[in-house]
């Protein structure tokens, strides 16, 4: 392997997912350092742009989560500075980060996804919350899942068992985004399917079955060791696993992603893989499913990320 030069890992930032991002960044730096990569971790703040200008790295690996990290912003900035980076383009990030846009694209491509409506805060204020809530429940039924149109780590996500809970769930959601995606809740097995592409096309990693102790895969269940049991590979029939893998590759291709992604799905009672959302910067913490799946596939996190960084450098060189 040709020397990469200095690899800059960007983490932190100011989104609600800051702490998760920093944990991902620290772990990645430790892993890359272990195999001899010259790596630096930078917490994104007001000093970042002067540093990029004064001492440009050879390649950047963004592990920022949430707004500015996964919505394309940091990739636009890196493009402005002419710096190669691992991961999707700004335009692809925008399409994937917007859950409603991603769901529509995957539905058009023939991938199942739970029925949903997307409404901004202003609609409930201007048109009348009670009437609108009644119509949403009539259209989608119960139970429902309310989530911010864009965001991650389950911030602002709430489950609604009866119509009387919907207003409160919407208010919690609007604390993180001014637009809510209200989705029919689907009972089934929740799984995460990672994708990696080191230059030969997207390949899926073993599906990770997610079984939170409390039954709810919220922020605490995602990042507290022992709060969730993970089964790798997921305890599903082979044909279901193949369909889930196909859905993850479809999400990666349809949304024009590159290098890596993670698709979250729920397998319903009929064994159908229903698309929930896709992540362009999967978490790399000790409880994150993408590195778990890498390990289950016999792959080394550091080596894979080094190879993705090398690929980004070659891509920039033309």
N, C-alpha and C positions, 0 to 999 in steps of 0.2 A: 504494500500500500504506500503510495506516494504521500509524503508529509502533507498534511492538510493545512499547515500553518495554524494560526490561533483561531480556535472555535469560540464564539461568544454565545453563551446561553442567556437569553433574556427572560426574566421571570418577575413576579411581584406585580407591580402596577397598583392601580387604585380601585379595581373592581372588587365586589364582594368576595370574589374567589382568590384574592391576593395571597392568603396564607397557604392555600392548596398549591397555587402556582409556585410559591417559594419552595415548598417541600418538593415539588416535582423538579424544580431547577437544581436544588442542592443534590438530590439523588442522581440526576443525570450528570452533573459535574463530577461527583465522586466516581461514578461508573466510568466515564470517559478518562478521567485521570488514572484509574486503575489499569487501563490498557495503553497508557502512554500518550494520550492525546493532550496537546497544549490547549487547555480549556480555561475560560474565565466566566464567572457568573456576574451578571449585572442586574440589579433591581431597577426597573424602569422608572425614571423620574426626570426632573428638569435638567439633570446633568447628562442625560443619555445622548442627546443629539450632539452637543459639543464633543463628547468622547468619541462618538462615531466619526466625526469630522477630523478630529486630531489624530486618532489612531485606529483606522478602520480594521476590523477583523477580516480574516480570510473568508469566513462563512458564519452565518448566524443560525442558531436553532431557537426559535421562539417557543417557549412553554408557558406563555401567558394564557390565562383562562378568562372567559367572560368578555365583557365589552372592552374594546380596544385590543384585546388579545386574539379573539376569534372572529371578530366582525370585519376583518380586513384592514383595520387601521394601521397596525404595526407593519403589515406587509407593504402597504402603500408607502410608508415612511422608508422602509428598507429599499424599495424600488427607487425612490427619490435619491437615495444615497448610493445607488448602484451596487448594493451588497447582495450577494447570493444568500439564500436562506432555504431551510428545509420546510416543506409543507406547501399548502395550496396557495394559489394566487389571491390577490385581494377580491376580485370579482367572485371567485369560487367560494371564498370564505363568507362573503355577504349572503350568497344564496343558501349556504349550509347553515349559517348561524340563525337565519330567520326560519323558525320552525314551520310557519305556515307556507312559506315559499318552498321549503324542502319537501314538505308533505305533498304539495300540489305537483311538484316535479316527479316525485316517485309514484304518485297515484297515476299520473299521465303515462308513466312507463310501465304500468301494469302491476306495481307492487302494492299489496294491501296495506292500508293504514286506517286507524279508527276514524270514523266521521267526526268532524269538528267544525266549529265556527270561530272566527277571529274578529274581535271587536275592541275598539279603543275605549279608554276611560270616558272620553267625551260623549260617546253614544249613550252610555247609561245616564250621564248627567243631563244631556240635552233632550233625549227622547223619552226618558222615564225608566228608571231602573226596574220597577216592579213588573211593568208590562214586558220589557225586554227579557228579563229573567224567566218569566212565565213562558214566553215563546221559545227560548233556548231549551228549556226543560221539555217542552212539548216536542220539539224537533229531535233532540238527541236522546231523551230519556235519562234515567238515573241508573247507577251512579255516574258521576262525571269526574274528570281531572281538570283542574284549572292550572295553567302554567303561563309564565311570561312568554310573549312571542319570541323573545330572544334571551338567552342566558343559560346558565348551567348550575351544576352541583345541587340541584333541587331547590335553589332559593326561590321563594315565592310560589312554590308548587303546593297545591292543596287538593285533597280528595273530598268530593261532595256526595253524601249519601242521600240527602233529601233537599228539596228546593229551598228550604229555609236557611241552609248553610251557604248557598251560592253567593249571596251578597258579601258575606264575611270573607269568603275565599277570594273573591274578586278584589276586595280592598287589600288583602295581603299580597296578591299578585301585583297590583298597581304600585306597591312600594318598591318594586324592582324594574318594572317596565310599564309604559303607558298604554300598552296594548296586550290583551289577554287572548290566549288560545284556549278555548273550552272544548274538551275532547271527551267523547264517550269512553268511560273506563272499560277496559277489556280484562276479564279474568283469565289468568293463565300463568305461564312460566316466563319470567323476565330474563332475557339474556343479552349479553354484549358480544358483538363479533368484531374483532379487530382486523384491520387490513394493513398490509405493508407492501410497498412496491420499491424495490431497490434497483429497478431498471428493466426488469423482464415482464412487467405487467403486475396488476394487483393480485395478491394472494391472501386468502383469509387465514386467520389464526384460529385455533380451537375456540369454539363458543364457550363463554363463561356463564354458567347459570348463577343467578343472584337470588339468595334466600335470606333476606334480612330477619333478624331475630324478632323484631317487633311487627313484621309484616309490611313495614313501610320503608322504602329505600330513600330516606331523607338524607340531609347533610351528615347527621351523626352516624347513620348507618353506613354511609359511604366512606367515612374517614376515621372511624373509631375501630381500632383493631378488636376483633371478636364480635362486633355488632352485626356482622353479616357473614353467612357461610357461603363460600364460593365453590361450585362444583365445575371442574375442568377435566374433560369436556362436559358440557351440559348433559344431563340425564334424559336424553331425548332419542327417539328413533333416528336411524341413519338418514332416512328420507327427509325427515324434518330438519335435521342438521344441514343437509345439502341445500334445502330450500332457504334456510336462514343464511347460509354462506352466499348463495346466489343473490339474495336481497342486499347483503352488505356490499358485494361487488357492484351491484346495480347502483346503489347509493353513491359509491365512490366514483363510478363512471358517469352517471347521469348528472351529478353535481360538479363534474370536472375537477375532482380532487386529485391530489398527487402525493406521493411518498407514504403517507400514513393517514389513517382515519379509524374511527370506531363508530359502529352503528348499533343503536339500542333498539331491541325488538321485544315483542311479547308474543309468545306462542299460545294461541287461543285454544279453546276446547276441541276444535276440529283439526288442530295441528297446523293451522295456517300461521305463518310468520308475518306479524303485523308491524310495520315500520313505525317507530316512535320519533326518533331524531338521530342526527349524525353529528359527530364531533370531529373538528379538524385539528385539534390539539389535545389528544387524549392525555389524561393525567398520568403521571409517572410515579406516584407515591406508592408506599408499601401496600396500600389497599386498592390500588387502581387496577382495572381489569386488563388494560392493554399490555403492560409488562408481565402480568400473570400469564396471559395467553402466550406471549413470546417464550417464557420459560417452559410452559407446557409443550410447546412446539420444538423444544430443544435449541432455542436461539438465545443468544446473549444480548441483553439490552444495549450494552456499550458497543458491541460490534455492529449491531443493526443501525444504531444511531450514527456511528462513525461512517458506515457505508452510505447512509442517507445524506450525511454532510458532504461526502466525496461526490455523490451524485449531483447535489446542488451546485457544487463548484464546477463540475464539468458542464452542467446545464448553462451556467452563466458564461462559461468560456466559449460556448457555441459548439 
